[in-house]
């Protein structure tokens, strides 16, 4: 059996959500697939950024500056006649063999104001096309599955939920000096801080997190907020909010943080604050739990599904509720300890090997 895979997202240098998923699931498929299954990857340059792979994985570098998915991936895979093509990130080519696609979220539907009109139109058309022509659809969560059924009329029997895994690098650091070194690098040695990791954009609800910090500071607590992630569209109003509230010395925008620095940055935080308005899965929640950091997250979309009983869940539209959750964690050492242990136990359920095995079941069935 030959499985073709669109590996173009796995070759991105600074990987975030869908890129990290592509990288990890490809590496895990190579580890768990039996010998009679061959994997053939298609890339548009960037071969050196693929994960380490076994000799049974074939790599085809078919480059094109624009419209690569439709003019290179699709026709080349169709002519090669695989048993199935796996597209880990949204877009099925116009010409394609039998295809399985992963749809990570439909956030552009829930929060259209967080995207440009052109980007919304692109996501709407490509998602509608992909779920229509794919033989089967994978989603990261039951929340996204429900969205696809509700908004696109997809037969629920054509959708399989496969939860993501946790990368092995996320664990409490064994050497306390690594925490100190990372804090020094980002200018955080002298402060106790709350941490957010992810793209800086409106649907991440960061304005309310900053407003909650103002409430916490007014109540007499000494905390900073670290916002670690690339700036996205409409990030400027979020940054202006810190000026409006007089918090420019309390809120630190680090920009993109390398994966190698994240465990120490997480382990040094008082809490991980992630009350996002919408997530297809919510990988940062798992990563924080794996590093022993207490988590405050949202009651919306997939986040309760991921967090379970191992986090404080708050209404993300209620700024005061976010602030009170932060204060509760500051005041209650037993609660912090309980959430640490619950989080460390919960993350054991999420592995890339299990994600790859369940993905492989879908691919072989198709």
ZIMOCOR-V365680 format. One record per residue. N is the residue number from 1. RES is the residue in three letters. PHI is phi as a letter, one per 30 degrees, with the letter a starting at -180 (NA if undefined). NEAR is the number of other ideal C-beta (glycine too) atoms within 12 Angstrom. Layout:
N | RES | PHI | NEAR
N | RES | PHI | NEAR
This chain:
1 | UNK | NA | 21
2 | UNK | c | 26
3 | UNK | c | 42
4 | UNK | d | 42
5 | UNK | b | 48
6 | UNK | d | 46
7 | UNK | c | 46
8 | UNK | d | 37
9 | UNK | d | 39
10 | UNK | d | 39
11 | UNK | c | 29
12 | UNK | d | 25
13 | UNK | d | 18
14 | UNK | c | 20
15 | UNK | d | 29
16 | UNK | c | 29
17 | UNK | e | 37
18 | UNK | d | 32
19 | UNK | d | 31
20 | UNK | d | 38
21 | UNK | e | 43
22 | UNK | e | 40
23 | UNK | d | 39
24 | UNK | d | 38
25 | UNK | d | 50
26 | UNK | d | 47
27 | UNK | d | 32
28 | UNK | d | 34
29 | UNK | d | 44
30 | UNK | d | 35
31 | UNK | d | 28
32 | UNK | c | 27
33 | UNK | d | 32
34 | UNK | d | 17
35 | UNK | e | 12
36 | UNK | d | 13
37 | UNK | c | 29
38 | UNK | c | 25
39 | UNK | c | 43
40 | UNK | b | 36
41 | UNK | c | 44
42 | UNK | c | 47
43 | UNK | b | 36
44 | UNK | c | 29
45 | UNK | i | 23
46 | UNK | i | 25
47 | UNK | e | 21
48 | UNK | d | 13
49 | UNK | c | 24
50 | UNK | d | 32
51 | UNK | d | 29
52 | UNK | d | 13
53 | UNK | b | 25
54 | UNK | d | 21
55 | UNK | d | 11
56 | UNK | d | 20
57 | UNK | d | 30
58 | UNK | c | 22
59 | UNK | b | 31
60 | UNK | c | 26
61 | UNK | c | 23
62 | UNK | c | 28
63 | UNK | d | 19
64 | UNK | a | 20
65 | UNK | d | 9
66 | UNK | b | 10
67 | UNK | h | 15
68 | UNK | d | 27
69 | UNK | e | 35
70 | UNK | d | 23
71 | UNK | c | 20
72 | UNK | c | 28
73 | UNK | e | 42
74 | UNK | e | 29
75 | UNK | d | 22
76 | UNK | d | 31
77 | UNK | d | 37
78 | UNK | d | 24
79 | UNK | d | 18
80 | UNK | d | 25
81 | UNK | h | 16
82 | UNK | d | 32
83 | UNK | d | 25
84 | UNK | a | 35
85 | UNK | c | 43
86 | UNK | c | 49
87 | UNK | c | 49
88 | UNK | d | 45
89 | UNK | b | 39
90 | UNK | i | 41
91 | UNK | c | 35
92 | UNK | d | 38
93 | UNK | d | 33
94 | UNK | d | 22
95 | UNK | c | 19
96 | UNK | a | 34
97 | UNK | d | 33
98 | UNK | e | 28
99 | UNK | b | 41
100 | UNK | c | 42
101 | UNK | b | 44
102 | UNK | c | 48
103 | UNK | c | 48
104 | UNK | d | 45
105 | UNK | a | 40
106 | UNK | b | 40
107 | UNK | e | 40
108 | UNK | d | 33
109 | UNK | d | 26
110 | UNK | d | 28
111 | UNK | b | 28
112 | UNK | d | 20
113 | UNK | d | 20
114 | UNK | d | 31
115 | UNK | b | 25
116 | UNK | d | 16
117 | UNK | e | 14
118 | UNK | d | 12
119 | UNK | d | 21
120 | UNK | d | 22
121 | UNK | d | 15
122 | UNK | d | 18
123 | UNK | d | 29
124 | UNK | d | 23
125 | UNK | d | 20
126 | UNK | d | 29
127 | UNK | d | 37
128 | UNK | e | 26
129 | UNK | d | 25
130 | UNK | d | 39
131 | UNK | d | 38
132 | UNK | d | 22
133 | UNK | c | 27
134 | UNK | d | 39
135 | UNK | d | 28
136 | UNK | a | 35
137 | UNK | b | 40
138 | UNK | c | 45
139 | UNK | b | 44
140 | UNK | d | 45
141 | UNK | a | 37
142 | UNK | d | 24
143 | UNK | d | 35
144 | UNK | d | 43
145 | UNK | e | 36
146 | UNK | d | 23
147 | UNK | d | 35
148 | UNK | d | 37
149 | UNK | d | 23
150 | UNK | d | 16
151 | UNK | c | 21
152 | UNK | b | 29
153 | UNK | i | 14
154 | UNK | d | 30
155 | UNK | d | 17
156 | UNK | e | 21
157 | UNK | d | 11
158 | UNK | c | 27
159 | UNK | b | 33
160 | UNK | c | 34
161 | UNK | d | 32
162 | UNK | b | 39
163 | UNK | d | 38
164 | UNK | d | 47
165 | UNK | c | 37
166 | UNK | c | 37
167 | UNK | d | 32
168 | UNK | d | 19
169 | UNK | d | 22
170 | UNK | c | 38
171 | UNK | a | 27
172 | UNK | e | 26
173 | UNK | e | 27
174 | UNK | d | 13
175 | UNK | c | 14
176 | UNK | e | 14
177 | UNK | d | 14
178 | UNK | d | 25
179 | UNK | d | 29
180 | UNK | d | 19
181 | UNK | d | 20
182 | UNK | d | 33
183 | UNK | d | 30
184 | UNK | d | 18
185 | UNK | d | 20
186 | UNK | c | 31
187 | UNK | i | 17
188 | UNK | c | 32
189 | UNK | d | 17
190 | UNK | c | 14
191 | UNK | b | 23
192 | UNK | c | 24
193 | UNK | b | 38
194 | UNK | c | 47
195 | UNK | b | 48
196 | UNK | b | 47
197 | UNK | b | 43
198 | UNK | k | 43
199 | UNK | d | 32
200 | UNK | d | 36
201 | UNK | a | 35
202 | UNK | e | 29
203 | UNK | d | 37
204 | UNK | d | 42
205 | UNK | i | 41
206 | UNK | d | 45
207 | UNK | d | 36
208 | UNK | d | 37
209 | UNK | d | 47
210 | UNK | d | 43
211 | UNK | d | 30
212 | UNK | d | 41
213 | UNK | e | 42
214 | UNK | d | 28
215 | UNK | d | 26
216 | UNK | d | 38
217 | UNK | d | 27
218 | UNK | d | 19
219 | UNK | d | 19
220 | UNK | j | 11
221 | UNK | c | 27
222 | UNK | c | 17
223 | UNK | b | 35
224 | UNK | c | 37
225 | UNK | b | 45
226 | UNK | c | 42
227 | UNK | c | 44
228 | UNK | c | 43
229 | UNK | l | 32
230 | UNK | d | 26
231 | UNK | d | 22
232 | UNK | c | 29
233 | UNK | d | 24
234 | UNK | i | 25
235 | UNK | d | 26
236 | UNK | d | 18
237 | UNK | d | 21
238 | UNK | d | 36
239 | UNK | d | 25
240 | UNK | d | 18
241 | UNK | e | 32
242 | UNK | d | 29
243 | UNK | d | 16
244 | UNK | e | 16
245 | UNK | c | 27
246 | UNK | i | 15
247 | UNK | c | 30
248 | UNK | d | 17
249 | UNK | d | 16
250 | UNK | c | 30
251 | UNK | c | 39
252 | UNK | c | 33
253 | UNK | c | 30
254 | UNK | d | 30
255 | UNK | i | 21
256 | UNK | d | 24
257 | UNK | c | 33
258 | UNK | d | 22
259 | UNK | e | 27
260 | UNK | d | 16
261 | UNK | c | 31
262 | UNK | d | 41
263 | UNK | e | 34
264 | UNK | d | 36
265 | UNK | d | 42
266 | UNK | d | 45
267 | UNK | d | 37
268 | UNK | d | 38
269 | UNK | d | 44
270 | UNK | d | 37
271 | UNK | a | 50
272 | UNK | c | 51
273 | UNK | c | 48
274 | UNK | b | 52
275 | UNK | d | 48
276 | UNK | d | 50
277 | UNK | d | 33
278 | UNK | a | 38
279 | UNK | b | 42
280 | UNK | d | 42
281 | UNK | b | 44
282 | UNK | j | 45
283 | UNK | e | 45
284 | UNK | e | 46
285 | UNK | d | 49
286 | UNK | d | 46
287 | UNK | d | 42
288 | UNK | d | 47
289 | UNK | e | 43
290 | UNK | d | 36
291 | UNK | c | 39
292 | UNK | i | 34
293 | UNK | c | 46
294 | UNK | e | 41
295 | UNK | c | 52
296 | UNK | c | 49
297 | UNK | b | 47
298 | UNK | c | 39
299 | UNK | d | 28
300 | UNK | c | 33
301 | UNK | h | 40
302 | UNK | d | 39
303 | UNK | d | 40
304 | UNK | d | 28
305 | UNK | d | 34
306 | UNK | d | 43
307 | UNK | d | 41
308 | UNK | h | 27
309 | UNK | c | 18
310 | UNK | c | 35
311 | UNK | b | 40
312 | UNK | d | 38
313 | UNK | c | 30
314 | UNK | b | 37
315 | UNK | d | 25
316 | UNK | d | 35
317 | UNK | d | 20
318 | UNK | c | 21
319 | UNK | e | 27
320 | UNK | d | 21
321 | UNK | d | 26
322 | UNK | d | 41
323 | UNK | d | 33
324 | UNK | d | 23
325 | UNK | d | 40
326 | UNK | d | 46
327 | UNK | d | 29
328 | UNK | d | 25
329 | UNK | d | 35
330 | UNK | d | 27
331 | UNK | d | 18
332 | UNK | c | 18
333 | UNK | d | 14
334 | UNK | d | 13
335 | UNK | d | 24
336 | UNK | e | 28
337 | UNK | d | 15
338 | UNK | d | 20
339 | UNK | d | 36
340 | UNK | e | 32
341 | UNK | d | 20
342 | UNK | d | 24
343 | UNK | d | 41
344 | UNK | d | 27
345 | UNK | d | 18
346 | UNK | d | 26
347 | UNK | d | 36
348 | UNK | d | 19
349 | UNK | d | 23
350 | UNK | c | 36
351 | UNK | b | 26
352 | UNK | d | 34
353 | UNK | d | 24
354 | UNK | d | 23
355 | UNK | e | 39
356 | UNK | d | 35
357 | UNK | d | 23
358 | UNK | d | 30
359 | UNK | d | 45
360 | UNK | d | 34
361 | UNK | d | 21
362 | UNK | d | 32
363 | UNK | d | 40
364 | UNK | d | 24
365 | UNK | d | 19
366 | UNK | d | 26
